[in-house]
């Protein structure tokens, strides 16, 4: 017979053991997320994506330590809607922001949308955004209103000032919701954002953290800090990219020094293709030169178009121990899928509105095929194209460029193009006439999706 | 006092020690050379050079273990002269072969030129060539006449037969100087060449070896072997490149198994840019499809042109312990420099005629700058362009394509273009008007070099 004291002792012992057997936060903590979202970086701008002269040893290393995605899409080929899709996991039109915001725009990302930062904050993350926001530059819409504990950056694009954009609002660097620099020295931006991110990493290790690092560069006009000027064999643009690469190396070094490499999902990607089809107003105003835009590599089109060069961007993901090293995947996936994947990893609450993103963790960690069947290319209110793995149907305005999109009426002449993206990722050969069956099948998909999203379709 | 016996003993001991202190062949043997020279592989065709969907894990690994060159030039943008320059270390016009040979051509590489194989054979190498030769298909000019102990391959291009080329000579696979297959099954070529190279490695380890592995693919018409057909997300062309990549992996594996990795300089490059500007005669004959040509990535032009896409090709060099890993270099160097470097490494006899190649070993092993000041772009007898690091001057026929070159009279309209290859590696912006000083300086260089080489110049 056991006496009560002994029984109590045993129960206590068993209880304590059970508690210790549970995985604690210390055993298996939620991963930190560093998400770099570079402005107008093109598919061909990094060494590991084939740039002929720009050197990016730190990003090449990141690719080698993780996965390089070669059919990774953003959900718009211009800034604001692409960022809206990343932040909500939803196509821009679904998220209520199909077009670009200007410096004087009212509102921003609709307040009934949940941002990635809000989702992560709910489950205990410390959150910070550094760099370009472009989802609202007025009270209630600023980063610190939308789930970020901290912010440092430009609220919109670095050219949104005279002589490039007509506005009386000065371009200012904000800390949280206040301007701190009246006259921004753009040569310092890449460094300032990086240092803020490093400070945040070093001072926030009690909770998991989410850093959204959205460099203002290489959006035009481009600037590198003094140490990087004139150094690259890739010219002025090369200087800017090589600085970004070098700053990535600084962050990786700090993660390593803090023992966080293994528990940090480090993502590097871009918001849309490069600005190669520069409007004439840019050419004629210093310090922009016509060759200051980035490169799509071999892809057609550029920023603002619904060819591959507008939507397909570099994407590197590193998470040692979880994502096997030295992978290259041509599986189709998107920025909205990153959103869904991060929610899953963090055990976030289910999204309040239907996600267009799909969890791609098995693709990253187990070489599983992409769960995504279709990707839709929007240009503002218009649904321009759809891709379903091999085939892409594009029914879009002939004058498909950055400036035309700002002034489209819907009556423009239309082009119907079918591309075999396996044999012809460069969109050189329109096979619409040879394959009416694919045109019909994909047109039906576009009609269906246009109906679902309330978007416009050209016929 | 020492007696004589003891003195003798001491002298003997010292002598033996001295002999052992000398580096013997066993301590520091001459390196094996595996030189892969792929036919019409474009700058953008490999994963590590940014192809959007073709996967080349073995070549990516090779790049990571060695050096990737991003401003590496061949000396002609078509097959025969490019091969002549590699084999002699001299510009094609200097080596007496400025233009392509056909299946019925008499002669070949002039017999007073010394080939790389001859130079290496003189200092004790076993030598073998597998694949396309294209430097002479008649007695005295065959690979086994020009320094190769062994040969297996097609003596010229794999399209040099009806319906593509008008000839009565059948396309045949040769072993040494005899045809062994009357009807070539081109789907087997990549595999057959690879297996021959592997046999050679496994059975030749008494002497250092030099293997010249010049795949017939991906020259049109393209064929992959059964195991690789329909596998690549890069389509038909992707299948062919992924087979080549996989075969590179097989060779690397055999080198490793034989303990030769550390003592083998493994080089992978191409003979010229890809065949994208396909003549119409190719489009209309099965099994060639218009999208079967490779990619220049972001570079302008293609095979047969003097834009970058014709002359700049992928180049990977791996030599563990000698060439540091994970290097990417935008320094300007050439196939002729490879020749000179290999001669140096092998301690070969001085070249009997002046080399145009320069030893680049310090660039490969110590990150030294390129010793090369200028590179000259020849199109047949014409000197089309010069590059001196940043600037390229091009004075060439307007109709600069593959077929036009075969029929040029010299009276064609001319274009003068100046490109800043740092800011504009894509040759999009002609700065001839803005920088007459660079035009004048480089024009003088072209005039001087045209005089030296006896080449034609357009004005």
Interface residues (C-beta under 8 A of the other chain):
Chain A: X43 X44 X47 X48 X49 X50 X51 X52 X53 X55 X57 X60 X61 X64 X70 X71 X232 X233 X234 X235 X236 X237 X238 X289 X290 X291 X295 X296 X297 X298 X299 X308 X312 X326 X328 X330 X420 X421 X422 X423 X424 X425 X426 X428 X429
Chain B: X43 X44 X47 X48 X49 X50 X51 X52 X53 X55 X57 X60 X61 X64 X70 X71 X232 X233 X234 X235 X236 X237 X238 X289 X290 X291 X295 X296 X297 X298 X299 X308 X312 X326 X328 X330 X420 X421 X422 X423 X424 X425 X426 X428 X429
